[in-house]
Amino acid sequence: MPLDQEALESLRRTPAATPVSYARPARRRLWWVLGAAAIVVALLLWRFAAAPVAVGTALVEAPGDADGAVLNASGYVVARRLATVSSKVTGRISEVLFEEGAAVSEGQVLARLDAATAQADNLVTVRSLEAARRNLREIEVRLADAEKTLERNRNLVQRQLVSQSALDASEAEVAALQARLSAAGAEVGVAEARVAVTRQVLDDLSIRAPFAGVVISKDAQPGETVSPISAGGGFTRTGIATIVDMESREIEVDVNEAYINRVHDDQRVEAVLDAYPDWKVPGHVIGIVPTADRQKATVRVRIAFDQLDPRILPDMGIKVRFLEDGGGATPVPTIPADSIVRDGDATSVWVVTDGHAARRSVRLGEEADGRFPVLEGLAGGETVVVNPPERLRDGAAVTSGAK
């Protein structure tokens, strides 16, 4: 039975026509569904990340007044040895040999003044000294010859070969030359003194550091005039540099006169610089200035650092706590052990501020009763996260509950 070719062709075209009519719209609908699902998932993830993280918190226990503090005061770091360096004479600066922050040694040359006039004066005095010495030498020679003549005339007078008047003339000549020799010697001394003065003037044109220290201010430049006396105008400098002896740093605080009875020599103190609020610096009282300020009703107290540190700079603000004698070790804030996050040798905690968490590095002491003393990083009174979740990130919003 013969096959119907037209029927077979219609059967082959019918499947090919189906994708053209139905497959493409179905594929578009699939992509729309997947895109919508991705947007929904992203919105859910964003909302989940933005939602506050519920965490447990604990308060950092700060040392109270029971730690032995008897008085609090504030003041400044000062340097006992501080000098504005100037010149002994008025002159124009030719060289400046330092910059701010430079360490200088005692006697080091900081600047030089123009020495042209002083060198000329020194040359004149040196030549005058040479002339005075030659004149002295000439008189010495003439005196020696006159003394020989005097001795011969004495022998001749004894043998009555010359008159007495010749002997008297020889004696007068010797006496005159001796007087001139004495005057010439004095002139040599004066000339030597003048040379010493001009050399000292030359040396004074080199401005030197009076002590070892650090230059904190550069006040003059080459070409300017410097003078030890103010000229009353704005074109003459009275100093070229300010030097601080960094080994003389100490603390000065004003204590209310009503509480000065709580302070005594060698009393232990704990100081905290405004620039480093987490760093406690030990020290001790070295002196109470024996006078009061009637305007402020305060007494000045001087305090020495137990150990100096490069971070301590003159004129920094500082707070001081005067401690009781025998108060023991300086207390520090403590935190619970389950608030500590360890990453190798590094330790940190999550601190909650204004509803947001921030990670902060800390240095800890030895554990005692489930709490660690914080040596650096916290001052006390902060709120920390206990058992922090792994998804916690810097700046994340948190809801807390006290533990």
PyMOL commands that set and color helices and strands:
alter all, ss='L'
color gray80, all
select helices_A, chain A and resi 5-50+65-67+116-158+164-204+246-248+257-262+337-339
alter helices_A, ss='H'
color red, helices_A
select strands_A, chain A and resi 53-59+69-79+82-85+91-96+103-104+109-113+206-208+213-218+225-226+236-237+241-244+249-256+268-273+280-293+298-305+317-323+334-336+341-343+346-353+356-361+363-364+371-376+383-386+398-402
alter strands_A, ss='S'
color yellow, strands_A
deselect
rebuild
show_as cartoon
